[in-house]
Amino acid sequence: MVTNRTGLGVHDVVVRYRVSTQQPGYTTPAKRPLFSWAAPKRPAAEPGDGRTVTAVDGVSLDVAPGEVVALLGASGSGKSSLLRAIAGLEPLASGRITWDGEDLSGTPTHKRNFGMMFQDPALFPSLNVGKNVAYGLHKQPRTRRAQTVEKFLDLVGLPSFAGRKTTELSGGQAQRVALARSLAPAPRLLLLDEPLSALDRGLREHMVGVLSDVLRATGTTAVHVTHDQDEAFALADRVAILADGRLLQFDTPENLWSRPASAEVATFLGYSTFLTRTDADALGLGHLTADHVVALGPESLTVDPAGVQLRVKEQKVRRGYVQVTLLLPSGAKAGLRVPEKVSAATVGVRTDPDAVALIG
């Protein structure tokens, strides 16, 4: 009999924590043990002691087989709490987690066949690289384990590292080994909780490419938690934006950027200027305001000497560009990125209609 594969289902999930006045930091998910097969015990609270905090508030989403979904949000948005709930490390106040339609409420973490990877590679220092990768392969015949280890080390770009000590690895190499170890048992879902956030920017950008290539090459279904928009957009097929435990929007990177569902989503993505009708008319976008709120992002305006002349308010040097703040006719501020500082008091600009957000 052929079973329909629907992948991961998150249905109206609510996760709540009891915040004690005696130990308020204990309930922070980031401070809890990573490798725990049961939800950590909470200290008993006296009657009336502390309060209940909702970390995930009625979130629903789906992850299709082979799809990579990013949970994107600021610190405290609920993304890590949701990931832990999917893993079975946090009890649900309400809602359901399913896999291929099967409710996982009675399935403990170690029986869900979900792989996990965190910011800390958590490699075993007493084992070499090959034995770390082989750690989850106890169900495989011994004769096949070496072949599997070799396959996944080669996949992450470390083909000759099986005998290397983990203490000899760089940060990026350690994360590659952790990735190989997570994928080697062929989990039906891989959960990644900001695994690249401890790396420096250059290495992180490189590792995003490595991670994306490996997940696609293996056809792995994955949920990736991050606060980095560039990382989420480069890696994921779809992105779920969370704030205060709520799901604000769940869509492809392209649709999120061009059609944010609300001003809250647009602001989070970096759209800082919401045009009045006067400003929209001046920039040639007045026809768009009839049905939508129009917002400008960091690359909506480009220099055009024949374009609309706007006054330069201030300029700040950034990494690889200069951020120029311009004044629109209404007095509102808009951003312009240029390779070097503008010498004049005004600058001519034009607007790229494909680089503005239509909200709603």
N, C-alpha and C positions, 0 to 999 in steps of 0.2 A: 504494500500500500504506500502510495506517495503522500507525504505530509507537506502541506503548504508551509513554506518558510516565510515568516513575517518579521523575524528579527526581534529587536527589543521594543517593548511597549511600556511607556510611563503614563499612568492613567490617574489624573487628579491627585498626585502625590503631595502629601503634607508631612513635613518633618518638624517636630518641636523639641526644644531643649528646656530643661528646668535650670534656670540660672539661680544659684544659691548666693545669698549675701555673704556666706562664710567662705565659699570658694568660687567666686564668679568666673575665674579663668578656666576652670576645669571643663566646662561644657563647650569650649571653643574647639571645633572639629580639628583645626590645624594642630592642636596641641595633644591630640589623642594618639595612641599607638597606631602605627600604620599596619603592622602585621598582627592582626587580632582576628580570630575566627568567630568572635562573639562581640556584641556591643559592650563596651566597657561599663563596669558597674559605676553607678552614680552614688555619691554620698547621700545618706538619708537626710531628708529635709524636715525641719521642725514645722509644725502647722503654721501656715502664714509666712514661712521663710522663703524669700526669693520670689521669682516670677517666671512665667513661661514665655519663651521666645519662639516665634515661628520662623524657622530658617528656610523652609521651602513651603510655598503657599499655593497649593492646588495646581502644580505644574503637570502638563500633559505634552508628550512628544513621542516620536517614533524614530527608530533607527533601522533602516532596511539592511538586509544581509549585504556585506561588502561596502557599506557606506561609512564614511568618517564624519562624525558630528562633533562640533566644538561647542562647549558651554562657555560663554564669554560674559564676563562681568567684573565689576570692581570688587575689592575686598569686602566681604560681608554680604555679597549678593545671593549666596546660597548655592553656588555652583559646586563647591567641594562637598557640601552636605548632600546634594542630590546625587553626586557620584558615589558617595559612601552608601547611600540608600540603595542605589542600583546594585552595589556589590554585596549588600546584605549586612553591612557593618553598622547601619543605623536603623532602628525600628521605625516603621511608618505610623504616624498618628492616624492617617487615613489614606485611601488610594491603593493602587496595585502596581506592581512591577511584573511584567510578563515577558516570556521568551517564546516565540512562535505560538503565541496565544495561551501558553500555560502559565498559570499564576505561580510565582516563585515565593509566595509568602511563607511557605513551610519548608523551603529549601535553604539550608545553611550555606554560608559563603563558600566553603571549600568544596561544595557539591554543585555549584552553579557553572563550573567550567568557564569562569571569567578570569582573564589575566589582569594583573595590576602593575602599574609602573608609576613611581613617584619622583618627587624632586631629588630625594636622596637615593642614589642607585642601590644602596643597601646590599652591596656585594659581600659575600662571606670571605673575610681576609685569610682564613685558614685554608681556603680552596683556591686553586688556580682558575684561570679564566674558563677553561674547558669544563671543569667540574661545576663551576657556577652556572654555566649555560645548561648543563645536564641535570641540574638539581631537580627540575620538575618532570623529568623523563622516567620516573620509576615505573610507569605503566608500559613503557616500551621494552622490548627485548634488549638485553645488554649488547647484543651484536649490532644493533641498529643505532645505539646512542651516539657513538663516535661520529657516525655519518651525519646524524641530525645536527650535532654540535658544529661540525665542519660546514654544513650547509648554511646555518644561520649566522655563524661568524663571517662567512664569505658574503652573505647578504647585507650585513651591516658594515662591510668594508674592513674587517679585521681577520683576514683569512689565515694568518700565521700566528695568532695570538693564543691558541688553546693552552699552551704550556706556560704562558706569562703569569707572573704574580699580579694580583689585583693592586698591590701597593705600587706597582710600576706604571700604572695607567694614569693618563691625564683625565681631567674632568669629562671631556667629550668622549674619550675612549670608554670610560666607565659607564657612561650613559648608553653607549652602543652595546656594551656587554649586557647591561640591564635589559635593553630592548630585545636582544637576541634571547635572553633567558625567559622573557615574558612571552615571546612568540613560539619558542621551541615546542611547547606542549600542544600547540595548535588550539588555543582557546577559542571558543565561539564568539567571545567579545573581549576586547582589550580596553581597559579603563586606565586613562593616563591623567594624573593629577599634577599639572604644571611641571612636567619632568625636565623642562629646559630652562626654568626661571633662574636657576643658580649659575648658569653659564654666562660668560660675557657676550656682548651684543654680536660681535662677529661670529663667534662659535655658535651662538644660538641660531642665527640666521642660516648657517651652514647645516646645523642639525635639523632644522625644519625641513630642509630639502631631503636629507637622508631619511627622516621619519616618514615623510610623504611617499618617497619612492618605495620604501620597504612595505608600508601598509598596502600600497597599490599592488606591488609585486606578489604579495601573499594573499591578496583579497580579504584582508582582515577587517572585520566590523569593529569600529572603535568609537569611543566617546572620550574626547580630549578636553580637559579643563584648562583654561588660560585666562589671564587678564590682558594679554597682548593682542590687540586687534590685528596687526600685521600677521602674527603667527596663526591666528584663527582663520583669517581669510585665505592665507596661502595653503593651509593644510586641509581644511574641511570642505566637504561637499555641501553641507548646510551648517548654519550657525544659529544657536539659540542664545539670545541676549537676555540675561537675567538681572534684576535689580530688586533688592529688598525681598528676595525669595520668590518674586513673581516672574513669569515668563512674559517679556515684553514683545518679542517677535522671534519667529523661527522660520528661516528662509535661506535661500542661496546667498552667497556673498554679493553677487551682482545685484540681486533684488534688494538686499538690505541697504546697499550703498545708494542705489538710485531711488528706491521707494520705501524709506523708513515709515513704519506704521504710525509714529507719533513724534511730537517734538522732543520727547524724552529720549527716544531712540536716536533721533538725528543729532541731538546734543552729545550723547555718549559717543557717537561715531566721529565727532569732530566738526559737525556743522554748527558754526558759531553765529551766523548772521541770518536772520529770518526777515525776508524783504517786505517792506511796505509796498503799497501799490505805486507810490511815487518812485521808489528806488527800482522796482521791477520795470517800470516804464522806461526809466533812464538807461537801464542796462539792456533793454530790448526783450525783456521777459514778461512784460505785462500780460500777454495773452495766456500765460500759464497760471496766473493768479485767479482766473475765473473759477477753476475747479480745485485748486490745490494751494496749500501754503508752500512757498518756494524758499529754500534755504541754500546758502552758499557754503561750500567747504573750502579746505585749504588750497585746492587746485582748480577752483571754479573760474578764477580770473587769470587772464594771461596778458602780458604786455602787448599793446598795439598802439603805436603813436597816433593812428587815425581814429582810435576808439574814444570812449567817454573819458574826459579828463577828470581825475579825482585827486583831491589833496592828500599829501603824505602826512600822516599823523606821527608815526614813529617807525624805527627800523631796528630789528634785533638779529644778530648773527647766530645762525643755528648750524647744526652739523651738515655741511655740504650746500647750504643755501642761506638766503637772508629772508626773514619774515618781515614783510612790510605791512603796516596797518594803514588802511586808507579810510577816508571819510566819504560816505555816500551822501547824496543830496539831502536826505532827511537828518543827517548827523550821525547815523548809525555807523558802526565800524565794520570793515570787511578786510579779509586777509589776502595777501598776494605773495607768492613765493618767487624770488628772482635769484640768479646766481651771484649777484654782487649788489652792493648798496646803490640806491637811486640817488643821483646828485641833484635833481630838480625838486621844486616844491610840489609839483604835480606830476602825474604820470597818466598816460593814456592806456586804457584797458578795454578788453572785450570779454564777453562771457561765453563760455562753452556750454550750450544747453544740455549736452550729455554729461556734464560734470556737476550739475546742480541736483538737489534732492527735491522730489515732489512728495510731500508728506500727506499720508492718508490714503 
